[in-house]
Amino acid sequence: MLDVAGKELRDTISDVGVLVFFVIVPLLYPLLYAYLYSREVVHEVPVVVVDECRSATSREFLRKCDATADLKIISYCADMEEARNLMHRHKAYGLIHIPAEFESTLVSGRQATVNLYCDMSGLLYYKAMLSGCTMVSLEMNRDIQMTRLSGLSDREKEVITMPIENEYITMFNPANGFQAFLIPAILILLLQQTLVLGVAMLAGTEAERRRAGVLILGHEYDNPITVLGGKALAYLLVYGFTATYVLCFVPWLFHMPQLWQLPTLVAFIIPFLLSSIFFAICISFFVRDRESCFLLFVFVSVPLIFMSGISWPSSNMPAFWKVLAQLFPSTHGINGFARINTAGALLQDVRIEALSLWMLTGLYFMLSLIIYERMYRSDKMPGVEFVIAMRARARRNIRVAARDIREAGQEFIETTQRIQNIRRYRRGKKNN
């Protein structure tokens, strides 16, 4: 097993393409993603205004909207057509329209409306605009109600206008941003996908060498369990360091929430890496060349993010996709690591995810073993018969090479003798 692990490590180091997936991509991609989401939320979204009321109340509403951290009024337009032109040119991403009857409606004691239009090409623009305008409208509603209450103290007015005081607290995500909730999922998926691509590329290289008849293996490849154990040990050694960098150093570097405890994190990541390794080995049997792994695995990254339930709740997914998602280690790894890293969960809190990862480890190990055994019998994979055949071919090639060397040596000796005979003949003729 150690011999197989050593050979896999040597193949990994000597293959530039595998090093890209095992080392370069895990080093650079987490930094890129974390940097892109480092702003967490969108602030100062540029908006335009069409104020048809032009009253003190409408100006107060707009002034308070501009004072929020979410919105920034860049232009006061004369009509809707001018405002739409600015949005079409992406100078602004939102439009606030105040009708002409805005203040007269409020004075008469009726409910007034403010129209909001948003560029839905980015949901964050809509979120910032809606939250900013809603906060301002609630504050102005309270002020209007308090001015209409007479004969009461200020404290009584506060109680009447807000009988139940509320406070909005975001748990485990203080900035309420994308980085803290999305980056942990991307990091876990990155480990799985790079592992699958690297293992598949190594398998494609072996398949190409096997077809060319240049794959020479030793006796350590006689036992399938030894082969699988050695490969898993090699990949686990490599990805032990990679996972430490990706899951611990990158979040610390970008000041993301890290509430994990080391024993819990290690006990959870080990089954995730093992299940991903045997999943990659099982998938690699269907790879016939180095390039086919890109066509098979790269495009599934985005669907796996959705199926994990991190960006869309799994409770609202069709049953087929929920069942299919359970077959991928990333689904359980993302949900478990997000709770361990962001919410400080202990191992017993993620026992379902950890148990699922151990079950996937056993499942993919058995599948790999079965496929290995079947392909041994068909002489398509390096088994006992294959090793014997390759050794016989090597010995035959050595015998042919030795025979050629002997023939070449004999021919060289005969040629040398003929040259010497010619020289002696010429010297004798010259002396005569």
N, C-alpha and C positions, 0 to 999 in steps of 0.2 A: 504493500500500500504506500509506504514511504517512497519507494522507487517510482511508482506511478505519479505520486504528487510532485516529486522532483522533476520528472519529465514534463509534466504539465506546466510547472513554473518556468522551466527553461523555454518551452514553446511560447509561453506568454511573453517572456522578456525578449525573445528573438523576433516576435511578430509585431511589427509597427502598428498594424491595424488593430490588433487586440489591445495593445498598450493605449491606443487612443480611447477605446471604450472603457478599459479598466482603470485608467489613470487620468488622462487628459480631460475627458468629458466630466467625470465626477469632480475634478478640481475646478473647472471653469464654469460649467453650467449653473451650479448653485449660486456662485457669485453673481452671475448675470441676472438670474431670476430674482434674487434677493435685492439687487440694486434697482431693478426695474420697478419693484413694488415697495421700495423704501419710503416713498411719500405716504404710504398707507391709504390716505383718503384724498379726495379732490377738494381743493379750496379755491375761492375766488373765481368761480365759474362766470365767464363773461355773459351778461344778459343785456337785452335792450328793453326799452319801456315805451309803451304808447299810453300816455295819460290823457284821456279825453275829458276827465273831470276837472283837472287843474285847480283843485281846491286845497285848503290847508290840510285836510285829513288825508287826501291822496298823497300829498307831498310828504307827510309824516310817515305814511306807510312805506313809501319808496325809500325814504332816508333811512328808516330802520332796516329795511332789507339790504341796503348797500352797506350798512354797518356790521352785518353778520359776517362771520368768517367764510360762509359758503358762497356768497354771491358778490358780484362786482358789476355795477351798472356802467356800461361803456358808452351808451348813447340814449338820448331821449328823442324818439322818432315822431314825426308829424302824423303819420298814419300807418296802418297795418302793412301796406305795400312796401314802404321803406324798411320796416322792421323785417319783413320776410326776405327781402333782398340781402340784408346783412346776415341772416341765418343761412341762406343758400350759399353765400360766399364763405361760410364758416368763420365769420368775424365774431359771431355770438352763438351760444348753444341754448339759449332760452329767451323767452319773451313774456313780459308781464303787461297785461292789458287791463286798464282800469276804465270801466264804462263811464259815460257822461253822467249817469244818474247815481253814481256811487254815494256821494255825500247826501244828496236829497233823500235817498232811501234810508240812510242811517238816521237822519234827522226825524223822519216820519216814524221811526221805531220799527222798521222792517229790516229784513236780513239782506245785506248787500253782498255782491259777489266780485271776486277778482279772478280774471281768466289767466291761466298759466299755459304756455306752450313750450315744449321742450324737444330738443333734438334727441331722438331715441336711438341714435347710432351708438351711444354710450349710456348705459344705465346709471353710471355714477353721476352724470350730469343731472339726470332726472332726480336722483336721490338728494343731491345737494340743493337743487332748486326747491323741491317740495318741502324738505325739512326746514330750510331757511324761511320760506314764505309762511309755512304753518306756524313756526315759532313766533313770527311777528304778528300774525293774525290772532293767535291766542293771547298774546300780551295786550294787543289793542282791544280785543273783546273784553278783557278784564278791566281795562281802564275806562271803557265806555260804560260798563255796568256800574262801576263805582261812582262815576259822575252822575248817574241817574238815580242813585240812592241818596235820599235826603233825610236829615234828622237822625243819622246814625254816626257812631264813631268810626274812625279809620279801621280799628280792629274788627268791628262788626261788619264793615263793608268787605274786608278781606275774607272773613269766614263765609259770608253769603256768596261772594263771587267764586270762592274756591273752598267748598265744604271739606273736601278730601285733598290734602296736599300730596302731590306725587313727585317722585324723584327717579330719574332714568339712570340706571347704573349698568354698564356693560361688563359682564363677568368674563374674566380670563382674556379679554381683548380690550384693553383700556382705550386705544385709539379708534376702536370700532372700524378697523381697516382691513384691507385685503391681505397684507403681508402676513399677519399673525395667524390667519385662518387658512390661507391657501398654500403658503410656502412649505409647511410640514408635509402636506400631501404630495407636493411636487418632489420633495427630497426623497420620500419613500419610493415613489414611482420611478424616479431617476435611478435609484439603486437596482430595482428589478429590471428595468429596460436595458441598462448598460450591461448588466450581468447576462441577460439573455442574448444580447447582440454579440458580446465577446465570446461566450461559449459556443454560439452558433457559428461564428467565424472560425474558431478552432476546429469545430466538427467539419465545416466545409473544406478547410485545408486538408484534413485527414482524408476526406472522401476523394478529393482531387489526387492526392498522392497515392491512394489505394488504386484508383483507376489507372494511374500511370505505372503501377507496379514497383514503386520505389519506397513503400512504407515497410520498414523493418522494425519489428517489435520483439521484445524479449519475453522471457518466461513469466515475468510479473504480470503480463496481460492474459495469463491462462484462466484466471478466475474472475467472473463478472463482478462479484461482490468486491473483490480487491480493486478492480478498475473503478467502480463507482465510488468506493470509499476514498481512493487516492485522489480522484478528480475533485470530489467534494471537499477534501482536506485542503487541496491547493487553492481552490476558489475561496474557501472560508478564510484562509490566511490572508489572501489579498484583500478581500472585502471587509475583514475586520478593521484594518487600517482605514479603508475608504469610508466605511460607515461611521467611524469615529470622527473623521474630518467633516463629512457631510451633515451628520445629525447633531454634532456637538459644537464644532468650531464655527461653522457658517452662521447658525442662529446667534451664537455669542458675538460674532463679529458685527452683525447688523442689529444688535440689541433687541432681538425678538424674545418673547416670553419663553423661559426655560424653567419649568417647575419639576422636571423629572428627578427621580432618585436613581443613583447609579445601579444598584442591584436590580431594580425594576426594569430599567432600560436594557441592561445586558440580558436579563432573563427573557425579555420580549423580542429583542432584535435577533438573538441566536436562532430561534425557530423560524423567524421571518427569512433570514439569510439561507438557512438550510432548505426551506420550502422553495425559495426562489432558485436555489442552485439546482435542485432535482427537477424543478419545473423547466429550467433552461436545458438541462441534460436531456429530459424527455422530448422537448421540442426540437433539440438539435439533431435527433435521429432523422428528421424529415428534411434536413438541409443537404443539398447535393453539391453546392459550390459556395464560395465565400460571399458572393454578392446576393444570393437569394434571401439571406436573412434580413436585408434591408427591406425587401418587398413584403416580407411576411410580418415583421414585427414593429417597424417604426410607426406605421399609420395607426396602430391601436392605442397609442398613448393617450390621446384625447378621449376616446370612448371609455378607457379605464378610469380616468379621472371622474367622469360623469357616473359610471356604474359604482364607484366607491361610495357614493352618497354624501360626499363632502361638499359638492357644489349644488346638488339637487337632492332633496330628501328621498331616500330609498323607499319610504312608505308610499310615495306617489308614483313609483315605477311599476310597469307591468311585471307580472310574476315571472315571465320568461327571463327578463333581464336581471331580476333579483337573484334567480337561481344561477344564471350564467356568471354573475359577478362573484359568487362564492368559490368558483374554481380558480380564481387568480389570487396569489398571495398578497398582491398590492391592496386588494379590498380590505382585508383584515388588518394588514400592516398600517394602512393610512388611518383607519378609524382608531386603532389601538394607540399608535404613536401620537396622534393629535390629542388624545385624552391624557396620555402620560406627559407629553411635553408642555401642553398649554394649560391643562387643568390640574396637573399634579396627581393624576390617578396612580394608584398602587396596582400591583400585579393581580390582586383579587378583584379589582375593579374592571380589569380587562381580561378576565379569565376566559371568557367566551372567545374573544379574538385570539388569545394565545393558544387555547385548545384547538381552534380551527386551523391555526398555522401548523401545529404538530400533526394534525390529521392530514393536512395537505402534504407535509413532509413524507409521512408514511405512504400516502397514496402515490405520489410521484416517484418515490423510490421504488415501489413495487412495479409501477408501470415501466420505469426505466430498466429494471431487472428483467422483466418479461420480454420487453423488446430486444434487449441485449441477447437473451438466451435464444430467441427465435432467429435473430440475425446471425448468431453464431452458427446455428445449424445450417443456414442457407449460405454460409461462407461469405457474407457481406460485411461482417464486422470482425475485428481482431479477436478471434477465439483460439482454442487449442489447435483445431484443424488449420485455421488460417496461419497461425504462427508456424506450424510445421511446414505448411506449403511454402511460406515465405523463406524459411530457413533452407528448405530443399532448393528453392530457386536461387538463393544466395550461393549455396555450395556449388550448384551447377554453373552459375556464372563464374565462380572462382576457378572451377576446373577448366572451363572454356578459356578463361583469361590465361591460366597457367599453360595450357596447351599452345595457345597462340604465342606466349612468350618463349616456350621451348622451340617451336617451329621457327620463330624469328631468330633465336639464338643459333639454331642449327644452320639456318640460311646464312647468318653472319659469319659463322665459322667456315662454311664451305666457300663463301665469297673470299674470305681472308686467305684461305689456302690456295684458291685459284690465283689470286693476286701474287702470292709468294712464288708459286710455280712459274708464272709469267716472268717475274723479276729474275729468278734463277736461270730461266731459259735465255733471257736477254744477256745476262752477265756471261753465261757460257759461250754464247754465240759471239760476243764481243771479244772474249779472250781467244777464241779460235781464229 
